[in-house]
Amino acid sequence: MKILTVNDILGLIKIVGIESFFSRLISALNQDFSRWPSFYKSARHATHYAHGVIELMPCSDDSLYAFKYVNGHPGNTAEGKLSVIAIGQLSEVASGYPLMICEMTLLTAFRTAAVGVLAASYLARPESEVLAVIGTGAQSEFQVLGFNSVFPLRQIRFFDLDAGAMRKFARNLSAYPLELVQCRSIKEAVREADIIVTGTAAKKRQSLFALEDIAPGTHIQAMGGDCPGKTELGHVLLSAAKLIVEYTPQALVEGEVQQCDASHIHAELWELVSGHKPGRENAQEITVFDAVGFALEDFSALRLAYELACEHHLGTEMPLIPDLDDPKDLFGLLSA
Ligand SMILES: NC(=O)c1ccc[n+]([C@@H]2O[C@H](COP(=O)([O-])OP(=O)(O)OC[C@H]3O[C@@H](n4cnc5c(N)ncnc54)[C@H](O)[C@@H]3O)[C@@H](O)[C@H]2O)c1
């Protein structure tokens, strides 16, 4: 069984390149969302605490089984820890044997951006060139580079309550040919945007901006609100928007749509990908991808990481499962 560490994933990204990794991941997500009925799906198992959440996210088809362990602790950064860390496992269904255990903190950031870009390819105006980012924490640069790989981005407008997080964001993106505009308020950031990414971490109901603060035709990638009582957009804006979710049973508990009801949902993402329902229908619509993170996305990220790790001989084989001559003689290991 392979172990893929953070360094292995960094090595993989170095070999493949960030842009090409995004394009392969978006394509893996596209393939998997377009065969939605072939997956065994469930809402994730979430254990909530006053200060955060710990979640297990399983998803499987008839050949591979994947699950991710992930947390969400908005107060962690004040203690020098990440808000979101993750580890995943991929197993073969035929025997139930694990194929790989893999770091998923980086992979989660990549897949969250990639699935947002997949959704935006049906929902945002293709000529979108101004992206606003609200919340410039750990996920933010991944979001920008993901969107930049598909949309002709020219300008990034950004705002965070933490000036240090904005300096870090600007430093990390300074090498890219993008005009970076640090804003003094959320309103200033969003008013000229074609696409808005909300990626704030706060365990409360927020309304980061109002309907009248944004231009007609804006697409919102709402990815920061992902727990009961943790939202980023207000009810009026949601009611005026075309709302797309990943998986309705989970979205109704964790998404922005927890403030409304199922009748506000236009479609699940797979319905856009497989052509069952239309995405954007005119240039004036406000569209919202109410992303909370669904286990199928981690399935796609893990299967891609496994394929690439095998192709490039990355990772370490580790004896985490007993290797026996007689599979009924487990006890014999103790006397060997
Ligand atoms: N949908 C998904 O699949 C998915 C995946 C990963 C993370 N997330 C969520 O995305 C959010 C961001 O994750 P992260 O890893 O970047 O967290 P982070 O803690 O690194 O960054 C969050 C940033 O938001 C800022 N912020 C908080 N409230 C704000 C406000 N009102 N206005 C402006 N900025 C504000 C903070 O100062 C911080 O810099 C978290 O809530 C996390 O749970 C969702």
The ligand as a MOL file (V3000), in Angstrom:
LIG
                    3D

  0  0  0     0  0            999 V3000
M  V30 BEGIN CTAB
M  V30 COUNTS 44 48 0 0 0
M  V30 BEGIN ATOM
M  V30 1 N -16.5970 24.0620 0.1470 0
M  V30 2 C -15.5350 23.3340 0.3340 0
M  V30 3 O -15.3760 22.2780 -0.2510 0
M  V30 4 C -14.4590 23.8450 1.2400 0
M  V30 5 C -13.1750 23.3140 1.1430 0
M  V30 6 C -12.1690 23.8490 1.9500 0
M  V30 7 C -12.4670 24.8720 2.8400 0
M  V30 8 N -13.7460 25.3350 2.9310 0 CHG=1
M  V30 9 C -14.1050 26.4210 3.8400 0
M  V30 10 O -13.5600 27.5990 3.2770 0
M  V30 11 C -13.2700 28.5530 4.3160 0
M  V30 12 C -11.8720 29.1000 4.1100 0
M  V30 13 O -10.9220 28.0800 4.3340 0
M  V30 14 P -9.3800 28.4390 4.5220 0
M  V30 15 O -8.6750 27.1430 4.6310 0
M  V30 16 O -8.9620 29.4160 3.4690 0 CHG=-1
M  V30 17 O -9.4650 29.1760 5.9340 0
M  V30 18 P -8.4250 30.2520 6.5540 0
M  V30 19 O -8.7410 30.3010 8.0030 0
M  V30 20 O -7.0460 29.9470 6.1200 0
M  V30 21 O -8.8530 31.6320 5.8370 0
M  V30 22 C -10.0930 32.2460 6.0390 0
M  V30 23 C -9.8990 33.7500 5.9260 0
M  V30 24 O -11.1860 34.3850 6.0040 0
M  V30 25 C -10.9950 35.6480 6.6450 0
M  V30 26 N -12.3050 36.1510 7.0880 0
M  V30 27 C -13.1110 35.6520 8.0670 0
M  V30 28 N -14.2390 36.4010 8.1440 0
M  V30 29 C -14.1260 37.3710 7.1900 0
M  V30 30 C -14.9680 38.4240 6.7680 0
M  V30 31 N -16.1670 38.6690 7.3250 0
M  V30 32 N -14.5450 39.2270 5.7590 0
M  V30 33 C -13.3430 39.0070 5.1590 0
M  V30 34 N -12.4940 38.0200 5.5230 0
M  V30 35 C -12.8890 37.2100 6.5260 0
M  V30 36 C -9.9980 35.3320 7.7530 0
M  V30 37 O -9.3500 36.4900 8.2170 0
M  V30 38 C -9.0380 34.3550 7.0320 0
M  V30 39 O -7.9150 35.0150 6.4850 0
M  V30 40 C -13.4560 27.7890 5.6270 0
M  V30 41 O -14.6730 28.1610 6.2000 0
M  V30 42 C -13.4790 26.3300 5.2250 0
M  V30 43 O -14.2390 25.5300 6.0940 0
M  V30 44 C -14.7430 24.8450 2.1400 0
M  V30 END ATOM
M  V30 BEGIN BOND
M  V30 1 1 1 2
M  V30 2 2 2 3
M  V30 3 1 2 4
M  V30 4 1 4 5
M  V30 5 2 4 44
M  V30 6 2 5 6
M  V30 7 1 6 7
M  V30 8 2 7 8
M  V30 9 1 8 9
M  V30 10 1 8 44
M  V30 11 1 9 10
M  V30 12 1 9 42
M  V30 13 1 10 11
M  V30 14 1 11 12
M  V30 15 1 11 40
M  V30 16 1 12 13
M  V30 17 1 13 14
M  V30 18 2 14 15
M  V30 19 1 14 16
M  V30 20 1 14 17
M  V30 21 1 17 18
M  V30 22 2 18 19
M  V30 23 1 18 20
M  V30 24 1 18 21
M  V30 25 1 21 22
M  V30 26 1 22 23
M  V30 27 1 23 24
M  V30 28 1 23 38
M  V30 29 1 24 25
M  V30 30 1 25 26
M  V30 31 1 25 36
M  V30 32 1 26 27
M  V30 33 1 26 35
M  V30 34 2 27 28
M  V30 35 1 28 29
M  V30 36 1 29 30
M  V30 37 2 29 35
M  V30 38 1 30 31
M  V30 39 2 30 32
M  V30 40 1 32 33
M  V30 41 2 33 34
M  V30 42 1 34 35
M  V30 43 1 36 37
M  V30 44 1 36 38
M  V30 45 1 38 39
M  V30 46 1 40 41
M  V30 47 1 40 42
M  V30 48 1 42 43
M  V30 END BOND
M  V30 END CTAB
M  END
